[in-house]
Amino acid sequence: MRVLLVDDETELVSTVAERLSFRGIGADWVTTGQEALQLARENDYDIAVLDVKMPSMSGLELAREIRKLKPGLAIIFLTGHGSQADFDEGVSQAGEEYYLAKPIDIEVLVDKMKEILG
């Protein structure tokens, strides 16, 4: 399994990538939407894990752009901000149904990725 992780919190995203690698899951991580799009152009991923709230490009905007490049890519959103109703509305607009709340429980993340990928 190969994962693209995107979160503007460097310490968080690098730690998640490291913990996934301990479990045999390859993960590339970046802190901006533009960097994520570049990696998505250059690599094949099984799943992308995107922070919802990021400066300059939100996770929902990023998901729409990634879908243009990789229509079948599974996406999990991470959220630590806003109300559940706001999040549900944004996810509905993006066509996604997978999300996890921060702080991230790595085992829950891994289980969700396995569930999505079957």
KOLROLO-36037 format. One record per atom (N, C-alpha, C, O): x negated, y, z. Coordinates in pm, whole numbers, plus 50000, padded with zeros to 5 digits. Layout:
XYZ
...
//
This chain:
499154988250000
500005000050000
499115012450000
498135013350074
499475021949915
498725034449908
499675046049934
500735047049873
499285054850026
500155065350076
499525079050054
498325080850071
500375088750016
499975102850010
500605109850129
501825110050143
499765115550216
500215122850335
500015137750313
498945142050270
501055145750343
500965160150325
501545167050447
502735165550477
500705174450517
501145182150633
500145193550652
498945191450638
500645205450685
499745216850702
498975216350833
498105224750855
499275206850920
498535205151045
497405195051020
497625182951020
496195200151000
495055191750963
494805180551063
494605169051023
494825183651190
494545173451291
495585162251287
495245150451297
496835165951271
497905155951266
497765146951144
497765134651157
497635152851027
497615144950904
496355136250894
496425124950845
495225141250941
494005133050937
494095121551036
493595110551009
494715123951150
494885113351250
495835102551199
495575090651217
496935106551137
497865096751081
497155088350974
497315076150972
496385094750887
495655087450784
494695077250847
494595065850801
494005081350950
493065072451019
493805060651081
493345049251071
494915063251146
495685052451209
496275042951106
496365030951132
496665048050991
497145039250885
496005030450833
496205018650806
494815036250819
493675028450769
493325017050865
492895006450820
493495019150996
493275008551094
494224996851071
493944985551111
495354999651007
496364989350980
496274984250836
497174977350788
495194987750768
494974982850632
495744990150525
495914985050414
496225002250556
496995010150461
496135021750413
495705029950494
495895022550284
495095033450228
495915046250223
497045046250176
495335057150272
496055069850273
495135081350234
494045082850289
495595089250139
494935101850106
495755112750174
496975111950180
495065122950226
495795133650292
495325147350246
494145149450216
496285156550243
496015170450208
496915179350293
497835174550360
496635192350289
497365201650376
498225211750299
498865220250360
498265210750166
499105219950088
499845212349978
499425201649934
500935218349936
501695212549826
500915212049697
501015202249622
500145222349669
499355222649545
498325211449542
498135204949439
497655209149656
496695198049662
497405184649643
496895175649577
498595183449700
499365171049687
499745168449542
499665157049495
500155178849471
500515177149330
499305172749249
499435164249160
498145178249278
496935174249207
496645159349231
496355152049136
496725155049356
496485140849386
497545132049319
497225121249270
498785136549317
499855128749255
499625127249104
499975117049045
499035137449043
498705136648899
497595126448875
497605119348774
496645125748966
495425117748947
495535103448997
494745094948955
496495100449085
496545087449152
497945081549151
498935088549130
497985068549174
499265061649191
499445058749339
498565053249405
500605062649391
500945060249531
502225052149537
503075052949449
502345044449645
503575036949669
504605045649741
505815043949724
504095054849821
504985063049903
504285076149938
503065076749950
505085086749954
504565099649999
505255103250129
506465101350144
504475108550223
505005113050352
504765128050357
503625132550360
505855135750357
505775150250342
506355157550461
507455154550507
505605167250512
506125176150615
507175185150550
506985189850438
508275187450619
509335195850563
508925210450558
509075217050455
508405215650669
508075229950679
506575231950660
505775228350747
506215237750547
504825241250519
504805254950453
505775258650386
503725262350470
503645275350404
503515273850253
502965263950205
503995283250181
503955284650036
504775274449958
505385278049857
504835261949998
505665252049932
506185242450038
505405235350102
507505242150056
508085233150156
507995218750107
507755216149990
508185209550199
508215195450163
509325192150067
509175183449981
510465199050079
511585196649988
511245201449847
511565194749749
510595213049838
510155218049706
509105208749647
509135205549528
508175204449731
507135195249687
507735182149636
507305176849534
508735177049706
509385164649663
509975166149523
509845157049441
510615177449497
511185179649363
510095179649256
510275173949148
508955186049286
507855186449189
507205172749171
506875168849059
507025165549279
506445152049270
507355142949189
506865134749110
508655144249206
509615136049132
509495138148981
509755128948903
509095150148940
508875152648797
507695144648746
507685140148632
506675142948831
505475135548794
505635120548812
505195112548729
506275116748922
506405102648961
507855099949002
508155099449121
508745098248906
510165097048936
510545086249037
511515087849110
509815075449042
510185064449131
509485064349266
509685055149345
508685074449294
507905074449417
508815075849539
509635085049545
508665066949635
509425067649760
508855078949846
507645081149849
509755086049916
509335097449997
509945096550136
511135093650151
509125099050237
509585100650375
509275114950415
508155119750396
510265121750470
510055135250522
509765134750671
510335126650744
508865143450714
508605145450856
509165158950896
508965168750825
509845159451007
510395172151051
510155174251200
510285164951281
509815186351233
509665190151372
510375203251398
510255208851507
511105208151299
511725221351306
513165221051258
513555212251181
513935230651304
515295232451254
516275222651313
515905213351385
517525224851282
518585216251331
518745204051241
518285203951126
519385193851293
519645181851214
520525185351093
520315179950984
521495194251112
522385198251001
521605205050889
521825202150772
520685214150925
519855220750824
519015210450749
518895211050626
518455201250824
517605191050762
518435182150669
518025179450556
519595177650717
520445169050635
520845175850505
520885169450400
521145188850511
521525196250391
520355196750292
520545194450173
519165199650342
517985200250255
517655186750194
517315185850076
517755176350274
517475162950224
518515159050119
518185153150017
519755162350145
520815159450049
520525166149914
520735160149809
520055178449919
519735185649796
518545179349724
518485179549601
517615173649799
516445167449738
516715153249694
515915147349622
517845147549736
518175133849697
517445123449779
517285112149733
516995126849897
516245117649982
517055113950105
517935121350148
516735102350160
517445098250280
516515093850392
516985090250500
515235093950369
514285088950469
513625100550541
513055109550478
513705100450672
513025110850748
512645105550886
513285096550939
511615111450942
511165108451077
510885121551148
510445131251086
511145121851277
510895133851356
509475133451413
508935122851444
508895145351426
507615146551493
507895147651643
508955152551680
507005143351728
505715137051697
505925123051637
506875116051669
505015119451550
505125107051475
504695095251560
503615095351620
505525085151564
505155072251622
504645063951504
505415060451415
503365060751505
502735054151391
503395040751359
503515037151241
503815033351459
504465020451434
505815022451366
506185014551278
506555032751406
507835035751342
507595039651196
508345035451107
506555047651171
506225051651034
505885039450949
506405038050838
505045030750999
504655018650925
505875009850898
506045004750787
506715008050999
507925000050981
508835006050874
509384998850792
508985019250876
509845026050777
509265024350637
510005021950542
507945025550622
507315023750491
507545009550440
507875007650323
507374999750527
507594985750486
509044983450449
509334976350352
509964989450525
511384988150496
511724993950358
512444987750280
511205005750330
511475012450203
510915004650085
511575003149982
509704999750101
509034992749991
509444978249978
509164971649878
510124973250083
510654959650078
509584949450088
509864937450086
//
